[in-house]
Amino acid sequence: MNTKKTLFTTAALGAAYLLRNKDARDKVMNGIQSFASQVRAKKNS
């Protein structure tokens, strides 16, 4: 459980760092949207 918390914290800090820059923010959002659409496609098939 502690490992999951550490991993999540690291990811959150990395995302917060990336979101300061508009170009990086756009890349992150595009990546999240494409990942979400892949998950939805797998769920529906």
BELZI-V185829 format. One record per residue. N is the residue number from 0. PHI is phi in radians with two decimals (* if undefined). OMEGA is omega in whole degrees, 0 to 359 (NA if undefined). NEAR is the number of other ideal C-beta (glycine too) atoms within 12 Angstrom. Layout:
# BELZI-V185829
n:N phi:PHI omega:OMEGA near:NEAR
n:N phi:PHI omega:OMEGA near:NEAR
This chain:
# BELZI-V185829
n:0 phi:* omega:181 near:7
n:1 phi:-1.12 omega:179 near:8
n:2 phi:-1.12 omega:179 near:9
n:3 phi:-1.09 omega:180 near:10
n:4 phi:-1.13 omega:179 near:11
n:5 phi:-1.13 omega:179 near:12
n:6 phi:-1.10 omega:180 near:13
n:7 phi:-1.13 omega:179 near:14
n:8 phi:-1.10 omega:178 near:14
n:9 phi:-1.08 omega:179 near:14
n:10 phi:-1.12 omega:180 near:16
n:11 phi:-1.14 omega:179 near:14
n:12 phi:-1.15 omega:178 near:14
n:13 phi:-1.12 omega:179 near:15
n:14 phi:-1.13 omega:179 near:20
n:15 phi:-1.08 omega:178 near:15
n:16 phi:-1.14 omega:182 near:14
n:17 phi:-1.20 omega:185 near:20
n:18 phi:-1.26 omega:178 near:18
n:19 phi:-1.24 omega:184 near:13
n:20 phi:-1.79 omega:185 near:13
n:21 phi:-1.09 omega:180 near:11
n:22 phi:-1.09 omega:179 near:12
n:23 phi:-1.13 omega:179 near:17
n:24 phi:-1.07 omega:179 near:17
n:25 phi:-1.11 omega:179 near:14
n:26 phi:-1.11 omega:180 near:16
n:27 phi:-1.10 omega:181 near:22
n:28 phi:-1.12 omega:178 near:17
n:29 phi:-1.11 omega:178 near:14
n:30 phi:-1.11 omega:180 near:16
n:31 phi:-1.15 omega:180 near:18
n:32 phi:-1.14 omega:180 near:14
n:33 phi:-1.19 omega:177 near:14
n:34 phi:-1.10 omega:180 near:14
n:35 phi:-1.11 omega:180 near:14
n:36 phi:-1.20 omega:176 near:14
n:37 phi:-1.15 omega:179 near:14
n:38 phi:-1.12 omega:179 near:13
n:39 phi:-1.12 omega:180 near:12
n:40 phi:-1.12 omega:178 near:11
n:41 phi:-1.17 omega:181 near:10
n:42 phi:-1.17 omega:182 near:9
n:43 phi:-1.40 omega:182 near:8
n:44 phi:-1.60 omega:NA near:7
